[in-house]
């Protein structure tokens, strides 16, 4: 039929069914649109593969490449003899991909909670998260981490980290301090030397699969550099001696708190620093603020009669008196303006040496009123009172010494025997170095010293020797602190008993203190002891703090192999111990 139509000359397109009714330009538009679409796709492909390569690679890597932190090992802290006080032990952090863990068998999840020492509710709460990564627990012991991995729970993994361990526990707590879960120092030497102890963490690039498993190690970006070790001036033997004796004193006198510090006279090194109450840095679950306070450095108190040696030394240094100058203290009271101060026991005429021995407030006040306020202020600030201690230890306070221009006569008198002024125990120990070191003052250090530092002259050698003789009499039978005596050694010092302030007024609560040094013939250690609110029938420094000094000094001198300088082997305490003035 087609052949017949062709033979007759009839065209195919002439059929009304096959006739093209669309205009020609529309086909050309369609062709152009197709061409433009292919051109756009080609341009987009060129842009993505040529110009946006870096961006796309980063997007891809973000889905499989990870930068792992390589923790640096924190430096050790040791005492002066190399005994480890703080070290890092490897532990594990347990983390999870919540989406993958939620489908795990319930019995395995219960076992996981038990191993993590968590309740089922707490574990479920952590896993009920939209996040792709959550920590379940940090600083988990290695054996526990191994048991967790053996459970075979999908989505559970571990990460290496370090945990700080403190072998000496509560004995060294306030010196060494502790770190947090990120291994960063929070207190004590751990905080003070955070930068050098921590070191520098490293990093490396790896490829991980969806479950967090490393499938390829790409490159090491930075190698970790371990922290530097720190050698402290602390002597572990003397530290334990101070700790045990201070703890016994707190229990005996039912005290609120206490502190003790031992300094090396020759170098200014801190050989021991103890506070009560204390805590165990290995277990801080129930740590309180009272336990955490480093009272030796952060708490201030009115020093009481332990300030008298500085007033007397200034009077000697300015040649206003000699040790044998007689001062009339009768009738045991003195009125200055509208205020009256007095001694606990009237003494009558006393030499300057006896003013120290008997701890006379009246005698000390009369010496102070002979001096200009600026002279006393200069003495107090030169030995460190009212000044921020340069110890490199966090939290050390300056105390308070008011500007001398505002002093009234009564204030000058009371400050001469330690009232109206506030100090820390470390400041008291430091200041007494001028008496133990022939008149010069050296810095205090918590780091072991290679050689003694240079000193600053405060008083003359003669004044220092005279003061040593006076303060030695304080520990004799006629002084206020016979209980500070040490068999076989000559000791010197001064007691302090001060009322506490509450609401701006003095209350019947006391701070008992004693600061002294030994042996007198060639002083090696200065010891300062403070007992806060003794409440078991005794509150005088000579009864509460002096015996602690005696016990610490006796054991510390023997631990240091210091030769005895006295033939006296028995402590001589009078039948009725002389009480000091407030």
C-alpha positions as CSV (number, residue, x, y, z in Angstrom):
1,X,0.0,0.0,0.0
2,X,2.9,2.4,0.9
3,X,4.6,1.4,-2.3
4,X,1.4,2.2,-4.3
5,X,1.2,5.6,-2.7
6,X,4.8,6.3,-3.4
7,X,4.3,5.2,-7.0
8,X,1.5,7.6,-7.4
9,X,3.7,10.4,-6.0
10,X,1.8,11.0,-2.8
11,X,4.2,12.4,0.0
12,X,4.3,10.7,3.5
13,X,4.0,14.0,5.4
14,X,0.9,14.8,3.5
15,X,-1.1,12.5,5.7
16,X,-3.3,14.6,8.0
17,X,-2.4,12.4,10.9
18,X,1.4,12.9,10.5
19,X,1.4,16.5,9.6
20,X,3.6,18.7,11.9
21,X,1.4,21.4,13.5
22,X,4.1,23.0,15.9
23,X,6.2,25.9,14.8
24,X,9.8,25.3,14.0
25,X,11.2,27.7,16.6
26,X,9.9,25.6,19.5
27,X,12.1,22.7,18.6
28,X,15.0,25.0,18.5
29,X,14.2,26.3,22.0
30,X,14.0,22.7,23.4
31,X,17.4,22.0,21.7
32,X,18.9,25.1,23.2
33,X,17.5,24.2,26.7
34,X,19.0,20.8,26.6
35,X,22.4,22.3,25.5
36,X,22.2,24.9,28.3
37,X,21.5,22.1,30.8
38,X,24.4,20.1,29.7
39,X,26.6,23.2,29.8
40,X,25.5,24.0,33.4
41,X,26.3,20.5,34.5
42,X,29.7,20.6,32.8
43,X,30.4,24.0,34.5
44,X,29.3,22.7,37.9
45,X,31.4,19.6,37.5
46,X,34.4,21.8,36.5
47,X,33.7,24.1,39.5
48,X,33.5,21.3,42.0
49,X,36.4,19.2,40.7
50,X,38.6,22.1,39.8
51,X,37.9,25.1,42.0
52,X,36.3,23.6,45.1
53,X,38.6,20.6,45.6
54,X,40.0,21.8,49.0
55,X,36.5,22.5,50.4
56,X,35.1,19.1,49.3
57,X,38.1,17.3,50.6
58,X,37.7,19.0,54.0
59,X,34.0,18.1,54.0
60,X,34.9,14.5,53.3
61,X,37.6,14.3,55.9
62,X,35.3,15.7,58.5
63,X,33.3,12.5,58.1
64,X,36.1,10.0,58.5
65,X,39.3,11.8,59.6
66,X,40.0,12.7,63.2
67,X,42.7,14.6,65.0
68,X,43.6,12.7,68.1
69,X,45.2,14.4,71.1
70,X,48.3,12.7,72.4
71,X,48.4,13.5,76.1
72,X,51.8,14.4,77.6
73,X,52.8,12.8,80.8
74,X,52.6,15.2,83.7
75,X,55.9,15.7,85.5
76,X,56.4,14.1,88.9
77,X,56.6,16.1,92.1
78,X,59.2,14.9,94.6
79,X,60.5,16.0,98.0
80,X,64.1,17.3,98.5
81,X,65.4,13.7,98.8
82,X,63.6,12.4,95.6
83,X,60.6,10.7,97.3
84,X,57.6,10.9,95.0
85,X,54.8,13.1,96.2
86,X,52.7,13.1,93.0
87,X,52.9,11.0,89.8
88,X,50.7,10.2,86.9
89,X,49.3,6.7,86.2
90,X,47.6,5.7,82.9
91,X,43.9,5.2,83.1
92,X,41.0,5.2,80.5
93,X,38.1,7.4,79.6
94,X,35.0,5.4,78.7
95,X,32.9,7.0,75.9
96,X,30.0,6.0,73.8
97,X,28.0,6.6,70.6
98,X,24.5,6.7,72.1
99,X,22.7,5.7,69.0
100,X,24.7,2.4,68.7
101,X,24.6,1.6,72.4
102,X,20.8,1.9,72.9
103,X,20.1,-1.4,71.1
104,X,22.5,-3.4,73.4
105,X,21.1,-6.2,75.6
106,X,19.7,-4.9,78.9
107,X,21.8,-7.3,80.9
108,X,25.0,-6.0,79.3
109,X,23.9,-2.4,80.1
110,X,23.2,-3.3,83.7
111,X,26.7,-4.9,83.9
112,X,28.2,-1.8,82.3
113,X,26.5,0.4,84.9
114,X,27.9,-1.7,87.7
115,X,31.4,-1.5,86.3
116,X,31.1,2.2,86.0
117,X,29.7,2.4,89.5
118,X,26.6,4.2,88.2
119,X,22.9,3.5,88.6
120,X,21.0,2.1,85.7
121,X,19.0,5.4,85.6
122,X,22.2,7.5,85.4
123,X,23.6,5.4,82.6
124,X,20.4,5.6,80.6
125,X,20.3,9.3,81.1
126,X,23.7,9.7,79.5
127,X,22.8,7.4,76.6
128,X,19.5,9.1,76.0
129,X,21.2,11.8,73.9
130,X,21.1,13.1,70.4
131,X,24.9,13.7,70.5
132,X,27.2,11.4,68.6
133,X,29.8,11.3,71.4
134,X,29.4,11.3,75.2
135,X,31.8,10.5,78.0
136,X,30.4,7.8,80.4
137,X,33.1,8.1,82.9
138,X,36.7,9.6,83.1
139,X,39.8,8.2,84.8
140,X,38.7,4.6,85.0
141,X,41.3,2.0,86.1
142,X,42.8,-0.1,83.4
143,X,41.4,-3.4,84.7
144,X,37.9,-2.0,84.9
145,X,38.2,-0.6,81.3
146,X,39.3,-4.1,80.1
147,X,36.2,-5.7,81.6
148,X,34.0,-3.1,80.0
149,X,35.5,-3.8,76.5
150,X,35.0,-7.5,77.1
151,X,31.3,-6.9,77.3
152,X,31.4,-6.4,73.5
153,X,28.8,-3.6,73.5
154,X,28.6,-1.9,70.1
155,X,29.4,1.9,70.4
156,X,31.5,1.7,73.6
157,X,35.1,2.7,73.3
158,X,38.0,3.9,75.5
159,X,40.5,6.7,75.3
160,X,43.9,6.9,77.1
161,X,44.4,9.5,79.7
162,X,46.3,10.0,83.0
163,X,45.2,10.2,86.7
164,X,47.3,11.8,89.4
165,X,48.3,9.7,92.4
166,X,49.5,11.1,95.7
167,X,51.4,8.5,97.8
168,X,51.6,10.7,100.9
169,X,47.8,11.3,101.0
170,X,46.6,13.8,103.6
171,X,50.1,14.4,105.0
172,X,51.1,16.4,101.9
173,X,47.7,17.6,100.8
174,X,48.1,21.3,101.3
175,X,51.6,21.4,99.9
176,X,51.2,19.3,96.7
177,X,47.5,20.1,96.0
178,X,45.7,18.2,93.3
179,X,44.6,18.2,89.6
180,X,41.1,17.9,88.1
181,X,39.8,15.3,85.7
182,X,41.5,17.1,82.8
183,X,44.8,16.7,84.7
184,X,45.1,20.5,85.3
185,X,46.4,21.8,88.6
186,X,43.7,23.1,91.0
187,X,45.5,23.7,94.3
188,X,49.0,23.8,95.8
189,X,52.1,23.1,93.8
190,X,50.0,21.4,91.1
191,X,48.5,24.8,90.4
192,X,51.5,27.0,91.1
193,X,53.7,25.1,88.6
194,X,50.9,24.0,86.2
195,X,52.7,25.2,83.0
196,X,56.0,23.3,83.6
197,X,54.4,20.2,85.1
198,X,51.7,19.8,82.3
199,X,54.1,19.7,79.3
200,X,52.7,20.1,75.8
201,X,50.2,17.7,74.3
202,X,50.8,16.2,70.8
203,X,48.4,15.2,68.1
204,X,48.1,12.9,65.1
205,X,45.6,12.5,62.2
206,X,43.8,9.2,61.7
207,X,40.9,7.7,59.7
208,X,38.1,6.2,61.8
209,X,35.1,4.2,60.8
210,X,31.6,4.9,62.0
211,X,32.1,2.9,65.2
212,X,35.2,4.9,66.1
213,X,37.8,2.3,65.2
214,X,41.0,3.6,63.7
215,X,41.5,2.1,60.3
216,X,44.4,4.1,59.1
217,X,47.1,6.4,60.6
218,X,47.6,9.4,58.4
219,X,50.3,11.5,60.0
220,X,51.8,12.8,63.3
221,X,51.2,16.5,63.5
222,X,53.0,17.2,66.8
223,X,54.9,15.0,69.1
224,X,53.9,15.3,72.8
225,X,56.5,16.8,75.2
226,X,56.2,15.5,78.8
227,X,56.1,17.9,81.7
228,X,59.1,18.7,83.8
229,X,59.6,17.1,87.2
230,X,59.5,19.4,90.2
231,X,61.7,19.0,93.3
232,X,60.2,20.7,96.4
233,X,62.1,21.9,99.4
234,X,59.8,19.8,101.6
235,X,61.4,17.0,103.7
236,X,59.0,14.1,103.9
237,X,60.3,13.0,107.3
238,X,59.9,16.5,108.9
239,X,56.5,16.9,107.2
240,X,55.2,13.7,108.7
241,X,56.6,14.8,112.1
242,X,54.8,18.1,111.9
243,X,51.6,16.4,110.7
244,X,51.4,13.8,113.4
245,X,52.2,16.3,116.2
246,X,49.7,18.9,115.0
247,X,47.0,16.3,114.6
248,X,47.5,15.2,118.1
249,X,47.4,18.7,119.4
250,X,44.1,19.4,117.7
251,X,42.5,16.3,119.1
252,X,43.9,17.0,122.6
253,X,42.7,20.5,122.8
254,X,39.5,20.0,120.8
255,X,40.6,22.8,118.5
256,X,38.8,24.1,115.4
257,X,41.9,24.2,113.2
258,X,45.7,24.5,113.4
259,X,48.7,25.1,111.3
260,X,52.5,24.6,111.4
261,X,55.4,25.5,109.2
262,X,59.1,24.6,109.4
263,X,61.8,26.7,107.7
264,X,65.4,26.1,107.0
265,X,67.3,29.0,108.6
266,X,70.3,28.7,106.2
267,X,68.3,28.6,102.9
268,X,64.8,29.9,103.6
269,X,63.4,26.6,102.3
270,X,60.1,25.3,103.6
271,X,60.8,21.9,105.1
272,X,57.2,21.3,106.3
273,X,53.8,22.9,106.0
274,X,50.8,21.3,107.6
275,X,47.2,22.3,108.2
276,X,44.4,20.8,110.2
277,X,41.8,19.8,109.1
278,X,43.3,18.2,106.0
279,X,42.0,15.8,103.3
280,X,43.1,12.9,101.1
281,X,43.7,14.2,97.5
282,X,43.2,10.7,96.2
283,X,39.6,10.7,97.3
284,X,37.9,14.1,97.2
285,X,34.3,12.9,97.1
286,X,33.5,14.5,100.4
287,X,35.9,17.4,100.4
288,X,34.8,20.5,102.3
289,X,36.0,24.1,102.2
290,X,37.4,23.8,105.8
291,X,39.6,20.9,104.7
292,X,40.7,22.6,101.6
293,X,41.9,25.9,103.3
294,X,45.6,26.3,103.4
295,X,45.5,28.2,106.7
296,X,49.3,28.7,107.0
297,X,49.1,30.9,103.9
298,X,45.6,32.0,103.4
299,X,44.3,32.7,106.9
300,X,45.3,35.8,108.9
301,X,45.0,36.3,112.7
302,X,46.2,38.8,115.3
303,X,49.6,37.4,116.4
304,X,49.5,38.6,120.0
305,X,52.7,38.5,121.9
306,X,54.7,36.9,119.1
307,X,55.0,40.5,117.8
308,X,56.8,41.8,120.9
309,X,60.3,40.8,119.8
310,X,60.1,43.2,116.8
311,X,59.1,46.1,119.0
312,X,61.9,45.3,121.5
313,X,64.4,44.7,118.6
314,X,63.6,48.2,117.2
315,X,64.1,49.8,120.6
316,X,67.5,48.1,120.8
317,X,68.5,48.9,117.2
318,X,67.7,52.6,117.7
319,X,69.7,52.5,120.9
320,X,66.8,53.8,123.0
321,X,67.4,51.0,125.4
322,X,69.7,48.0,126.2
323,X,68.7,44.6,127.4
324,X,69.3,45.7,131.0
325,X,67.3,49.0,130.8
326,X,64.7,48.9,133.5
327,X,61.1,49.7,132.7
328,X,58.5,50.3,135.4
329,X,55.4,48.2,134.6
330,X,53.6,48.7,138.0
331,X,50.8,48.6,138.7
332,X,50.4,46.2,135.8
333,X,48.2,48.7,133.8
334,X,48.7,51.8,131.7
335,X,46.0,54.2,130.5
336,X,46.4,55.8,127.0
337,X,43.8,58.3,126.2
338,X,40.5,56.7,127.3
339,X,41.7,53.1,127.0
340,X,43.6,51.0,129.6
341,X,45.8,48.0,128.8
342,X,47.3,45.7,131.3
343,X,49.3,42.5,132.0
344,X,47.7,39.3,133.1
345,X,50.0,39.5,136.2
346,X,51.5,42.7,137.6
347,X,55.3,42.6,137.6
348,X,56.7,45.9,138.8
349,X,60.1,47.0,137.5
350,X,61.3,44.8,134.6
351,X,64.4,44.9,132.4
352,X,63.9,44.9,128.7
353,X,65.0,41.3,128.7
354,X,62.4,40.5,131.3
355,X,59.7,42.2,129.3
356,X,60.2,39.5,126.7
357,X,60.6,36.7,129.3
358,X,57.5,37.7,131.2
359,X,55.6,38.9,128.1
360,X,54.6,42.2,129.5
361,X,52.1,44.2,127.5
362,X,52.7,47.3,129.6
363,X,56.5,47.2,129.2
364,X,56.2,46.6,125.5
365,X,53.7,49.5,125.1
366,X,56.0,51.9,127.0
367,X,58.9,51.0,124.6
368,X,56.7,51.5,121.6
369,X,55.5,54.9,122.7
370,X,59.1,56.1,122.7
371,X,59.3,55.5,118.9
372,X,57.9,57.3,115.9
373,X,55.0,55.4,114.2
374,X,56.9,55.4,111.0
375,X,59.8,53.6,112.6
376,X,57.5,50.8,113.8
377,X,55.7,50.7,110.4
378,X,59.0,50.4,108.6
379,X,60.1,47.5,110.8
380,X,56.9,45.6,110.3
381,X,56.7,46.0,106.6
382,X,60.4,45.3,106.1
383,X,60.0,41.8,107.6
384,X,57.0,41.2,105.4
385,X,53.9,42.1,107.4
386,X,51.2,43.7,105.3
387,X,53.1,42.6,102.2
388,X,52.1,40.0,99.6
389,X,54.4,37.0,100.2
390,X,56.5,36.3,97.1
391,X,56.3,32.5,97.5
392,X,55.0,31.4,94.1
393,X,52.2,29.7,96.0
394,X,48.5,30.4,95.1
395,X,46.4,32.1,97.7
396,X,49.1,33.6,100.0
397,X,47.6,36.7,101.7
398,X,49.3,40.0,102.7
399,X,47.7,40.5,106.1
400,X,47.0,44.0,107.3
401,X,49.2,46.8,108.7
402,X,47.4,50.1,108.6
403,X,49.3,53.2,107.3
404,X,51.3,54.8,110.1
405,X,50.0,58.3,109.5
406,X,46.6,57.2,110.9
407,X,47.9,55.6,114.0
408,X,46.7,56.9,117.4
409,X,48.9,56.4,120.5
410,X,46.6,53.6,121.7
411,X,46.8,51.8,118.4
412,X,50.6,52.1,118.3
413,X,50.7,50.6,121.8
414,X,48.4,47.7,121.0
415,X,50.1,46.9,117.7
416,X,53.4,46.7,119.6
417,X,52.2,43.5,121.2
418,X,50.2,42.1,118.3
419,X,46.7,43.5,118.4
420,X,45.2,45.6,115.6
421,X,47.5,43.9,113.1
422,X,46.9,40.7,111.1
423,X,49.4,38.3,109.7
424,X,49.6,34.8,108.3
425,X,51.6,32.0,110.0
426,X,54.0,31.8,107.0
427,X,54.7,35.5,107.5
428,X,55.5,35.0,111.2
429,X,57.9,32.1,110.5
430,X,59.6,34.1,107.8
431,X,60.0,37.2,109.9
432,X,61.7,35.3,112.7
433,X,64.5,34.5,110.4
434,X,66.0,37.9,111.3
435,X,66.6,36.7,114.8
436,X,67.9,33.3,113.8
437,X,70.2,34.6,111.0
438,X,72.1,37.4,112.7
439,X,69.8,40.2,111.5
440,X,69.3,39.6,107.8
441,X,66.2,38.3,105.9
442,X,66.2,35.9,103.0
443,X,63.2,34.8,100.8
444,X,61.1,31.8,101.5
445,X,61.1,29.0,98.9
446,X,59.0,25.9,98.2
447,X,61.6,24.7,95.7
448,X,64.8,23.0,96.6
449,X,67.6,25.6,96.6
450,X,71.0,24.9,95.0
451,X,72.7,27.6,97.1
452,X,71.6,30.0,99.8
453,X,70.1,33.3,98.5
454,X,71.4,36.7,99.4
455,X,69.9,38.3,102.5
456,X,68.6,41.8,103.3
457,X,69.9,43.4,106.5
458,X,67.1,44.4,108.9
459,X,68.8,44.6,112.3
460,X,72.4,44.4,113.4
461,X,74.1,41.2,114.4
462,X,74.4,42.4,118.0
463,X,70.7,43.1,118.2
464,X,69.9,39.7,116.8
465,X,72.2,38.0,119.3
466,X,70.6,40.0,122.2
467,X,67.2,39.0,121.0
468,X,68.1,35.3,120.8
469,X,69.3,35.5,124.4
470,X,66.0,37.1,125.5
471,X,63.9,34.7,123.6
472,X,65.8,31.8,125.0
473,X,64.8,32.9,128.5
474,X,61.1,32.6,127.4
475,X,61.6,28.8,127.3
476,X,63.3,28.7,130.6
477,X,61.7,28.1,134.0
478,X,60.9,31.8,134.5
479,X,59.4,32.3,131.0
480,X,56.0,31.8,129.5
481,X,57.0,28.7,127.4
482,X,59.0,26.2,129.5
483,X,57.0,23.5,127.6
484,X,58.8,24.5,124.4
485,X,62.1,23.1,125.8
486,X,63.8,20.3,123.8
487,X,66.1,17.8,125.7
488,X,69.6,18.3,124.4
489,X,69.0,21.5,122.5
490,X,68.8,25.2,123.4
491,X,65.7,26.7,122.0
492,X,64.3,30.2,121.8
493,X,61.0,31.7,120.8
494,X,57.9,33.6,121.8
495,X,54.4,32.7,122.7
496,X,51.2,34.4,121.5
497,X,47.7,34.3,122.8
498,X,45.2,36.6,121.1
499,X,41.4,37.0,121.3
500,X,39.5,36.4,118.1
501,X,37.3,39.0,116.4
502,X,33.7,38.3,115.5
503,X,31.4,40.9,114.2
504,X,34.0,43.6,114.8
505,X,34.3,42.8,118.5
506,X,36.6,40.6,120.5
507,X,35.0,37.4,121.8
508,X,36.1,34.7,124.2
509,X,37.8,32.6,121.6
510,X,41.5,32.4,121.2
511,X,44.3,31.8,118.8
512,X,47.3,30.2,120.6
513,X,50.7,30.4,118.8
514,X,54.4,29.9,119.3
515,X,57.2,30.9,117.0
516,X,60.8,29.8,117.7
517,X,64.1,28.4,116.5
518,X,66.7,25.9,117.5
519,X,69.5,25.2,118.3
520,X,70.2,28.7,119.8
521,X,74.0,28.3,119.4
522,X,73.6,27.9,115.6
523,X,70.0,28.0,114.5
524,X,69.0,25.6,111.8
525,X,65.2,25.6,111.8
526,X,62.4,28.1,112.5
527,X,59.1,26.6,113.6
528,X,55.8,28.5,113.8
529,X,52.7,26.8,115.3
530,X,49.1,28.2,115.5
531,X,46.1,26.5,117.1
532,X,42.7,28.0,116.4
533,X,40.1,28.0,119.2
534,X,41.5,25.4,121.6
535,X,38.5,24.6,123.8
536,X,39.5,21.9,126.3
537,X,40.4,24.0,129.3
538,X,43.7,25.6,128.0
539,X,44.2,28.4,125.5
540,X,47.6,30.0,126.3
541,X,50.3,29.7,123.6
542,X,52.7,28.4,126.2
543,X,50.3,25.5,127.1
544,X,48.8,24.7,123.7
545,X,51.3,25.7,120.9
546,X,54.7,25.5,122.7
547,X,54.5,21.7,123.3
548,X,53.8,21.2,119.6
549,X,56.9,23.2,118.8
550,X,58.9,21.1,121.2
551,X,57.8,17.8,119.7
552,X,58.4,19.0,116.1
553,X,61.8,20.5,116.9
554,X,63.1,17.5,118.9
555,X,62.3,15.0,116.1
556,X,63.2,17.4,113.2
557,X,66.6,18.2,114.6
558,X,67.4,14.5,115.0
559,X,66.2,13.8,111.5
560,X,68.5,16.5,110.2
561,X,71.4,15.1,112.3
562,X,71.9,18.4,114.0
563,X,74.3,18.0,116.9
564,X,72.9,18.8,120.4
565,X,74.2,22.1,121.9
566,X,73.0,21.5,125.5
567,X,73.8,19.0,128.2
568,X,70.3,19.3,129.6
569,X,68.5,16.1,128.9
570,X,65.3,16.6,130.9
571,X,62.7,19.3,130.3
572,X,62.5,21.6,133.2
573,X,59.0,23.0,133.8
574,X,58.1,24.8,137.0
575,X,55.4,23.5,139.2
576,X,53.2,26.5,138.4
577,X,53.8,27.5,134.8
578,X,53.9,31.3,134.4
579,X,51.0,32.5,132.2
580,X,51.7,35.2,129.6
581,X,49.9,38.4,129.2
582,X,47.2,38.7,126.5
